[in-house]
């Protein structure tokens, strides 16, 4: 898979995430959270993109201000050891 395809997928993911966050001028709930339907849609999108692009691991966190609205880890971080991704998984910048 080309670098251009990976960049397009990352841009599409950013656009999807941006659409899920309310605009800044809106009043903040006492405990912000992501609607279950939006989380399911985001989960389906990431799963589809990983399958289509044959990505071994991916982690997503949707944050508003300092509150994590939604997060999920996908795949295997180290295939040789079958270690699943977790919030502690470290990714190299620009790693493909």
N, CA, C and O atoms as a GROMACS GRO file, in nm:
protein
  384
    1UNK      N    1   0.084  -0.117   0.000
    1UNK     CA    2   0.000   0.000   0.000
    1UNK      C    3   0.089   0.123   0.000
    1UNK      O    4   0.189   0.129   0.070
    2UNK      N    5   0.050   0.221  -0.079
    2UNK     CA    6   0.133   0.339  -0.095
    2UNK      C    7   0.116   0.437   0.022
    2UNK      O    8   0.018   0.433   0.095
    3UNK      N    9   0.213   0.522   0.035
    3UNK     CA   10   0.210   0.624   0.139
    3UNK      C   11   0.091   0.718   0.116
    3UNK      O   12   0.029   0.764   0.211
    4UNK      N   13   0.061   0.745  -0.009
    4UNK     CA   14  -0.052   0.833  -0.042
    4UNK      C   15  -0.184   0.773   0.008
    4UNK      O   16  -0.268   0.845   0.061
    5UNK      N   17  -0.201   0.642  -0.007
    5UNK     CA   18  -0.323   0.576   0.041
    5UNK      C   19  -0.333   0.583   0.192
    5UNK      O   20  -0.442   0.604   0.247
    6UNK      N   21  -0.221   0.566   0.261
    6UNK     CA   22  -0.220   0.577   0.407
    6UNK      C   23  -0.255   0.719   0.451
    6UNK      O   24  -0.327   0.738   0.548
    7UNK      N   25  -0.203   0.816   0.379
    7UNK     CA   26  -0.233   0.956   0.414
    7UNK      C   27  -0.381   0.985   0.392
    7UNK      O   28  -0.443   1.054   0.474
    8UNK      N   29  -0.438   0.935   0.284
    8UNK     CA   30  -0.581   0.956   0.259
    8UNK      C   31  -0.665   0.893   0.370
    8UNK      O   32  -0.762   0.954   0.417
    9UNK      N   33  -0.628   0.774   0.412
    9UNK     CA   34  -0.703   0.707   0.520
    9UNK      C   35  -0.692   0.786   0.649
    9UNK      O   36  -0.791   0.801   0.721
   10UNK      N   37  -0.574   0.837   0.680
   10UNK     CA   38  -0.555   0.916   0.802
   10UNK      C   39  -0.636   1.045   0.795
   10UNK      O   40  -0.694   1.087   0.896
   11UNK      N   41  -0.641   1.108   0.679
   11UNK     CA   42  -0.719   1.230   0.662
   11UNK      C   43  -0.868   1.200   0.678
   11UNK      O   44  -0.941   1.278   0.741
   12UNK      N   45  -0.914   1.089   0.622
   12UNK     CA   46  -1.055   1.051   0.636
   12UNK      C   47  -1.089   1.024   0.782
   12UNK      O   48  -1.196   1.062   0.828
   13UNK      N   49  -0.998   0.959   0.855
   13UNK     CA   50  -1.021   0.933   0.997
   13UNK      C   51  -1.028   1.064   1.075
   13UNK      O   52  -1.113   1.079   1.162
   14UNK      N   53  -0.939   1.157   1.045
   14UNK     CA   54  -0.942   1.287   1.114
   14UNK      C   55  -1.072   1.361   1.085
   14UNK      O   56  -1.130   1.422   1.175
   15UNK      N   57  -1.120   1.355   0.962
   15UNK     CA   58  -1.246   1.420   0.927
   15UNK      C   59  -1.362   1.356   1.002
   15UNK      O   60  -1.452   1.426   1.050
   16UNK      N   61  -1.361   1.224   1.011
   16UNK     CA   62  -1.467   1.153   1.084
   16UNK      C   63  -1.465   1.190   1.231
   16UNK      O   64  -1.570   1.212   1.291
   17UNK      N   65  -1.347   1.198   1.290
   17UNK     CA   66  -1.336   1.235   1.431
   17UNK      C   67  -1.380   1.379   1.455
   17UNK      O   68  -1.448   1.408   1.553
   18UNK      N   69  -1.343   1.469   1.364
   18UNK     CA   70  -1.381   1.609   1.379
   18UNK      C   71  -1.532   1.626   1.374
   18UNK      O   72  -1.588   1.713   1.441
   19UNK      N   73  -1.598   1.544   1.294
   19UNK     CA   74  -1.744   1.553   1.282
   19UNK      C   75  -1.814   1.507   1.409
   19UNK      O   76  -1.930   1.544   1.432
   20UNK      N   77  -1.748   1.429   1.492
   20UNK     CA   78  -1.809   1.376   1.613
   20UNK      C   79  -1.798   1.470   1.733
   20UNK      O   80  -1.868   1.452   1.832
   21UNK      N   81  -1.710   1.569   1.726
   21UNK     CA   82  -1.686   1.660   1.838
   21UNK      C   83  -1.774   1.784   1.822
   21UNK      O   84  -1.775   1.845   1.715
   22UNK      N   85  -1.848   1.823   1.926
   22UNK     CA   86  -1.932   1.943   1.915
   22UNK      C   87  -1.848   2.068   1.897
   22UNK      O   88  -1.734   2.072   1.943
   23UNK      N   89  -1.903   2.171   1.831
   23UNK     CA   90  -1.828   2.295   1.813
   23UNK      C   91  -1.793   2.360   1.947
   23UNK      O   92  -1.858   2.334   2.048
   24UNK      N   93  -1.690   2.444   1.948
   24UNK     CA   94  -1.640   2.506   2.072
   24UNK      C   95  -1.744   2.593   2.142
   24UNK      O   96  -1.742   2.600   2.264
   25UNK      N   97  -1.833   2.659   2.069
   25UNK     CA   98  -1.927   2.750   2.130
   25UNK      C   99  -2.040   2.682   2.206
   25UNK      O  100  -2.118   2.749   2.273
   26UNK      N  101  -2.050   2.554   2.198
   26UNK     CA  102  -2.159   2.480   2.261
   26UNK      C  103  -2.131   2.457   2.409
   26UNK      O  104  -2.016   2.435   2.447
   27UNK      N  105  -2.235   2.462   2.494
   27UNK     CA  106  -2.210   2.438   2.637
   27UNK      C  107  -2.161   2.296   2.662
   27UNK      O  108  -2.206   2.201   2.597
   28UNK      N  109  -2.070   2.281   2.754
   28UNK     CA  110  -2.011   2.151   2.786
   28UNK      C  111  -2.095   2.079   2.891
   28UNK      O  112  -2.139   2.138   2.989
   29UNK      N  113  -2.116   1.951   2.867
   29UNK     CA  114  -2.187   1.868   2.966
   29UNK      C  115  -2.095   1.848   3.086
   29UNK      O  116  -1.973   1.861   3.075
   30UNK      N  117  -2.153   1.817   3.200
   30UNK     CA  118  -2.073   1.794   3.320
   30UNK      C  119  -1.975   1.680   3.298
   30UNK      O  120  -1.861   1.686   3.346
   31UNK      N  121  -2.016   1.578   3.229
   31UNK     CA  122  -1.930   1.464   3.200
   31UNK      C  123  -1.941   1.430   3.052
   31UNK      O  124  -2.029   1.352   3.013
   32UNK      N  125  -1.853   1.488   2.968
   32UNK     CA  126  -1.865   1.466   2.825
   32UNK      C  127  -1.846   1.320   2.788
   32UNK      O  128  -1.765   1.248   2.847
   33UNK      N  129  -1.922   1.277   2.689
   33UNK     CA  130  -1.908   1.141   2.640
   33UNK      C  131  -1.950   1.137   2.495
   33UNK      O  132  -2.010   1.231   2.443
   34UNK      N  133  -1.919   1.029   2.430
   34UNK     CA  134  -1.952   1.009   2.290
   34UNK      C  135  -2.077   0.924   2.282
   34UNK      O  136  -2.090   0.825   2.354
   35UNK      N  137  -2.170   0.962   2.195
   35UNK     CA  138  -2.292   0.883   2.178
   35UNK      C  139  -2.256   0.742   2.133
   35UNK      O  140  -2.167   0.724   2.050
   36UNK      N  141  -2.324   0.641   2.186
   36UNK     CA  142  -2.293   0.502   2.150
   36UNK      C  143  -2.297   0.477   2.000
   36UNK      O  144  -2.215   0.402   1.947
   37UNK      N  145  -2.392   0.539   1.930
   37UNK     CA  146  -2.402   0.520   1.785
   37UNK      C  147  -2.278   0.576   1.714
   37UNK      O  148  -2.230   0.518   1.617
   38UNK      N  149  -2.228   0.690   1.762
   38UNK     CA  150  -2.108   0.749   1.702
   38UNK      C  151  -1.986   0.661   1.728
   38UNK      O  152  -1.902   0.645   1.640
   39UNK      N  153  -1.977   0.604   1.848
   39UNK     CA  154  -1.867   0.513   1.879
   39UNK      C  155  -1.871   0.388   1.792
   39UNK      O  156  -1.767   0.340   1.747
   40UNK      N  157  -1.990   0.335   1.770
   40UNK     CA  158  -2.005   0.216   1.686
   40UNK      C  159  -1.968   0.247   1.541
   40UNK      O  160  -1.906   0.165   1.474
   41UNK      N  161  -2.006   0.366   1.494
   41UNK     CA  162  -1.972   0.406   1.357
   41UNK      C  163  -1.822   0.424   1.341
   41UNK      O  164  -1.764   0.382   1.241
   42UNK      N  165  -1.759   0.486   1.439
   42UNK     CA  166  -1.614   0.504   1.435
   42UNK      C  167  -1.543   0.369   1.441
   42UNK      O  168  -1.445   0.347   1.370
   43UNK      N  169  -1.591   0.280   1.526
   43UNK     CA  170  -1.533   0.146   1.536
   43UNK      C  171  -1.542   0.073   1.402
   43UNK      O  172  -1.446   0.010   1.359
   44UNK      N  173  -1.657   0.080   1.337
   44UNK     CA  174  -1.675   0.014   1.207
   44UNK      C  175  -1.581   0.074   1.102
   44UNK      O  176  -1.524   0.001   1.021
   45UNK      N  177  -1.565   0.207   1.104
   45UNK     CA  178  -1.477   0.273   1.009
   45UNK      C  179  -1.332   0.228   1.027
   45UNK      O  180  -1.265   0.192   0.930
   46UNK      N  181  -1.284   0.229   1.151
   46UNK     CA  182  -1.146   0.190   1.178
   46UNK      C  183  -1.124   0.043   1.142
   46UNK      O  184  -1.022   0.008   1.081
   47UNK      N  185  -1.218  -0.043   1.178
   47UNK     CA  186  -1.205  -0.186   1.147
   47UNK      C  187  -1.199  -0.207   0.997
   47UNK      O  188  -1.118  -0.286   0.949
   48UNK      N  189  -1.284  -0.137   0.922
   48UNK     CA  190  -1.285  -0.150   0.776
   48UNK      C  191  -1.152  -0.102   0.717
   48UNK      O  192  -1.093  -0.171   0.633
   49UNK      N  193  -1.104   0.014   0.760
   49UNK     CA  194  -0.978   0.068   0.708
   49UNK      C  195  -0.859  -0.024   0.741
   49UNK      O  196  -0.770  -0.042   0.658
   50UNK      N  197  -0.858  -0.080   0.861
   50UNK     CA  198  -0.749  -0.172   0.897
   50UNK      C  199  -0.750  -0.295   0.808
   50UNK      O  200  -0.645  -0.338   0.760
   51UNK      N  201  -0.868  -0.351   0.786
   51UNK     CA  202  -0.880  -0.469   0.702
   51UNK      C  203  -0.839  -0.438   0.558
   51UNK      O  204  -0.764  -0.513   0.497
   52UNK      N  205  -0.889  -0.326   0.505
   52UNK     CA  206  -0.861  -0.289   0.367
   52UNK      C  207  -0.714  -0.259   0.345
   52UNK      O  208  -0.660  -0.292   0.239
   53UNK      N  209  -0.649  -0.198   0.442
   53UNK     CA  210  -0.509  -0.158   0.426
   53UNK      C  211  -0.411  -0.254   0.491
   53UNK      O  212  -0.290  -0.230   0.493
   54UNK      N  213  -0.463  -0.364   0.543
   54UNK     CA  214  -0.380  -0.466   0.605
   54UNK      C  215  -0.289  -0.408   0.714
   54UNK      O  216  -0.169  -0.436   0.717
   55UNK      N  217  -0.348  -0.328   0.802
   55UNK     CA  218  -0.273  -0.267   0.912
   55UNK      C  219  -0.272  -0.363   1.031
   55UNK      O  220  -0.378  -0.414   1.069
   56UNK      N  221  -0.157  -0.390   1.091
   56UNK     CA  222  -0.151  -0.485   1.202
   56UNK      C  223  -0.202  -0.429   1.335
   56UNK      O  224  -0.255  -0.503   1.417
   57UNK      N  225  -0.187  -0.297   1.355
   57UNK     CA  226  -0.225  -0.238   1.483
   57UNK      C  227  -0.266  -0.093   1.463
   57UNK      O  228  -0.219  -0.025   1.373
   58UNK      N  229  -0.357  -0.048   1.550
   58UNK     CA  230  -0.405   0.090   1.542
   58UNK      C  231  -0.466   0.126   1.676
   58UNK      O  232  -0.534   0.043   1.737
   59UNK      N  233  -0.443   0.246   1.723
   59UNK     CA  234  -0.503   0.295   1.848
   59UNK      C  235  -0.564   0.431   1.822
   59UNK      O  236  -0.507   0.513   1.750
   60UNK      N  237  -0.682   0.454   1.880
   60UNK     CA  238  -0.753   0.580   1.861
   60UNK      C  239  -0.800   0.631   1.996
   60UNK      O  240  -0.847   0.554   2.080
   61UNK      N  241  -0.785   0.761   2.018
   61UNK     CA  242  -0.842   0.825   2.136
   61UNK      C  243  -0.906   0.955   2.089
   61UNK      O  244  -0.840   1.038   2.026
   62UNK      N  245  -1.031   0.972   2.120
   62UNK     CA  246  -1.103   1.095   2.088
   62UNK      C  247  -1.113   1.176   2.217
   62UNK      O  248  -1.176   1.132   2.313
   63UNK      N  249  -1.050   1.294   2.218
   63UNK     CA  250  -1.038   1.374   2.339
   63UNK      C  251  -1.101   1.510   2.316
   63UNK      O  252  -1.079   1.574   2.213
   64UNK      N  253  -1.180   1.556   2.413
   64UNK     CA  254  -1.238   1.690   2.411
   64UNK      C  255  -1.189   1.760   2.536
   64UNK      O  256  -1.219   1.718   2.648
   65UNK      N  257  -1.113   1.868   2.516
   65UNK     CA  258  -1.047   1.938   2.625
   65UNK      C  259  -0.952   1.839   2.691
   65UNK      O  260  -0.854   1.799   2.629
   66UNK      N  261  -0.977   1.798   2.814
   66UNK     CA  262  -0.890   1.700   2.879
   66UNK      C  263  -0.966   1.574   2.914
   66UNK      O  264  -0.923   1.496   3.000
   67UNK      N  265  -1.079   1.552   2.850
   67UNK     CA  266  -1.163   1.436   2.878
   67UNK      C  267  -1.159   1.338   2.760
   67UNK      O  268  -1.183   1.377   2.646
   68UNK      N  269  -1.129   1.214   2.788
   68UNK     CA  270  -1.132   1.111   2.684
   68UNK      C  271  -1.278   1.074   2.662
   68UNK      O  272  -1.346   1.024   2.752
   69UNK      N  273  -1.326   1.101   2.540
   69UNK     CA  274  -1.464   1.069   2.506
   69UNK      C  275  -1.479   0.924   2.464
   69UNK      O  276  -1.579   0.859   2.493
   70UNK      N  277  -1.376   0.876   2.394
   70UNK     CA  278  -1.381   0.739   2.342
   70UNK      C  279  -1.240   0.697   2.307
   70UNK      O  280  -1.161   0.777   2.256
   71UNK      N  281  -1.207   0.572   2.333
   71UNK     CA  282  -1.077   0.520   2.292
   71UNK      C  283  -1.088   0.370   2.269
   71UNK      O  284  -1.170   0.301   2.330
   72UNK      N  285  -1.005   0.322   2.180
   72UNK     CA  286  -1.003   0.178   2.151
   72UNK      C  287  -0.871   0.143   2.086
   72UNK      O  288  -0.815   0.221   2.009
   73UNK      N  289  -0.822   0.024   2.117
   73UNK     CA  290  -0.700  -0.030   2.059
   73UNK      C  291  -0.738  -0.147   1.970
   73UNK      O  292  -0.823  -0.228   2.006
   74UNK      N  293  -0.674  -0.156   1.855
   74UNK     CA  294  -0.704  -0.261   1.757
   74UNK      C  295  -0.578  -0.337   1.720
   74UNK      O  296  -0.471  -0.278   1.708
   75UNK      N  297  -0.591  -0.467   1.702
   75UNK     CA  298  -0.486  -0.547   1.641
   75UNK      C  299  -0.376  -0.595   1.733
   75UNK      O  300  -0.387  -0.594   1.856
   76UNK      N  301  -0.269  -0.638   1.667
   76UNK     CA  302  -0.153  -0.698   1.733
   76UNK      C  303  -0.035  -0.601   1.722
   76UNK      O  304   0.003  -0.563   1.611
   77UNK      N  305   0.021  -0.562   1.835
   77UNK     CA  306   0.133  -0.467   1.836
   77UNK      C  307   0.262  -0.534   1.790
   77UNK      O  308   0.340  -0.475   1.714
   78UNK      N  309   0.286  -0.656   1.837
   78UNK     CA  310   0.406  -0.731   1.798
   78UNK      C  311   0.362  -0.870   1.754
   78UNK      O  312   0.333  -0.956   1.836
   79UNK      N  313   0.359  -0.889   1.624
   79UNK     CA  314   0.310  -1.014   1.568
   79UNK      C  315   0.388  -1.136   1.614
   79UNK      O  316   0.330  -1.242   1.637
   80UNK      N  317   0.518  -1.122   1.627
   80UNK     CA  318   0.599  -1.239   1.663
   80UNK      C  319   0.566  -1.290   1.804
   80UNK      O  320   0.585  -1.408   1.833
   81UNK      N  321   0.516  -1.200   1.891
   81UNK     CA  322   0.482  -1.238   2.028
   81UNK      C  323   0.330  -1.244   2.051
   81UNK      O  324   0.285  -1.281   2.159
   82UNK      N  325   0.253  -1.208   1.949
   82UNK     CA  326   0.106  -1.199   1.959
   82UNK      C  327   0.062  -1.107   2.072
   82UNK      O  328  -0.036  -1.136   2.142
   83UNK      N  329   0.133  -0.997   2.090
   83UNK     CA  330   0.099  -0.900   2.194
   83UNK      C  331  -0.006  -0.803   2.138
   83UNK      O  332   0.019  -0.736   2.038
   84UNK      N  333  -0.121  -0.798   2.202
   84UNK     CA  334  -0.229  -0.709   2.157
   84UNK      C  335  -0.196  -0.564   2.192
   84UNK      O  336  -0.120  -0.537   2.285
   85UNK      N  337  -0.256  -0.473   2.117
   85UNK     CA  338  -0.236  -0.331   2.148
   85UNK      C  339  -0.306  -0.297   2.279
   85UNK      O  340  -0.401  -0.364   2.320
   86UNK      N  341  -0.258  -0.192   2.343
   86UNK     CA  342  -0.316  -0.145   2.469
   86UNK      C  343  -0.289   0.004   2.479
   86UNK      O  344  -0.217   0.059   2.396
   87UNK      N  345  -0.344   0.070   2.579
   87UNK     CA  346  -0.314   0.212   2.596
   87UNK      C  347  -0.164   0.239   2.617
   87UNK      O  348  -0.119   0.352   2.597
   88UNK      N  349  -0.088   0.139   2.655
   88UNK     CA  350   0.055   0.155   2.677
   88UNK      C  351   0.138   0.127   2.552
   88UNK      O  352   0.261   0.140   2.556
   89UNK      N  353   0.075   0.090   2.440
   89UNK     CA  354   0.148   0.060   2.317
   89UNK      C  355   0.215   0.187   2.265
   89UNK      O  356   0.151   0.292   2.256
   90UNK      N  357   0.342   0.176   2.231
   90UNK     CA  358   0.417   0.288   2.176
   90UNK      C  359   0.432   0.269   2.026
   90UNK      O  360   0.472   0.162   1.980
   91UNK      N  361   0.398   0.372   1.949
   91UNK     CA  362   0.412   0.370   1.804
   91UNK      C  363   0.523   0.466   1.764
   91UNK      O  364   0.538   0.573   1.824
   92UNK      N  365   0.600   0.429   1.664
   92UNK     CA  366   0.699   0.521   1.610
   92UNK      C  367   0.629   0.624   1.523
   92UNK      O  368   0.538   0.589   1.449
   93UNK      N  369   0.670   0.748   1.531
   93UNK     CA  370   0.611   0.853   1.447
   93UNK      C  371   0.637   0.822   1.301
   93UNK      O  372   0.750   0.792   1.262
   94UNK      N  373   0.532   0.828   1.220
   94UNK     CA  374   0.545   0.801   1.078
   94UNK      C  375   0.557   0.654   1.044
   94UNK      O  376   0.587   0.620   0.929
   95UNK      N  377   0.536   0.567   1.140
   95UNK     CA  378   0.549   0.424   1.117
   95UNK      C  379   0.437   0.374   1.028
   95UNK      O  380   0.320   0.406   1.050
   96UNK      N  381   0.472   0.297   0.927
   96UNK     CA  382   0.373   0.239   0.836
   96UNK      C  383   0.376   0.090   0.842
   96UNK      O  384   0.299   0.023   0.773
   0.00000   0.00000   0.00000
